[in-house]
């Protein structure tokens, strides 16, 4: 673990691009101390996404606490479009400039995972979605990935430590290793039933050796009402038409009175597969699509210096806010927001003045945003000024 930065190193400004330190050295030597407003936006969303989900704020507050700045930001779980301002820092540049790298890193990855989770949630509808991606990421950041996946709408996580930090019970079925070591799917399922806490749902992995339909009917006959679901993690070179397999299993289960047994799909699952499998699947385990979710490419840009609007070319100058106007969310000059802006103040002169939201509140916000996200559709390509 020698290449992991510590929280102390991050808060000390050690995780920064060197040119920020050189800029600090030059400004101090020249005696230049300017108060700036720096705005955080995404210029374009990955894969033509209609929306992004803002998260990572709690970590930003921890890093910037004690710096002589003011900070405004959207609440976590809030949806935004390309070019919408999501966060604003105001203060002397020398107070926070060296933290640009770390702050961007904190929100880019967190928001990317939350956005992917919200998209998976939208694709799955009422079906369950679980985060199974720990083996596709550095283990040190598994709780961070799972936190933002859960914030974005997944129903549970598999990693023990992640679940503990989130106040959840970890979710999971059984690995192929158990079936292989016990040499038979039914033997593994019966051993699970004999030895594992009865409160844990009995979900059988049924694709290790034999035909999925045959194995499903074997375990259903043995466990009866105790069998909650069967999980298919069929490898790609044997998968064929997974939807057809699921439909076949559903038919055979229902024909024999096992309507209560749910069908759980995992293995390379993403939004497109979820939409295709929805007619037959009841739940999904998603790994790589969450662990390797595309980051949201935020940038920090100075938009005011000593109270005067200024910005690099290609960027609109002046502080801005997201406001509701005529049933749409638009970007307006800061002064026009008149207290109605969606960004709220979190830090005042270095002091955190607002407690970050609980995860339950963030999840509810994401769910509400998904319900009323029609404002994102036809305006997804709007320019910077809304």
Secondary structure, DSSP 4 states (H G I P E B T S, - for coil): -TTPPPHHHHHTT-SS-HHHHHHHHHHHHHT---EEEEEEEESS-GGG-S-EE---HHHHHHHHTTSSEEEEEPPTT-EE-TT---EEEEEEHHHHGGGHHHHHHHHHHHHHHHHHHHHHHHHHTTSEEEE--GGGS-GGGHHHHHHHHHHHT-SEE--HHHHHHHT--------HHHHHHHTSHHHHHHHHHHHS-TTS-EEEE--SSS-HHHHHHHHHHHHGGGEEEEEE---HHHHS-HHHHHHHHHHHHHHTT-TT-EEEEESS--HHHHHHHTTT-SEEEE-HHHHTPPPP-EEEEEEEETTEE---TTS--S-EEEEEETTEEEEEEHHHHTT--S-EEEEETTEE-SPPPPHHHHHHHHHHHHHTGGGGTTTTT--TT-
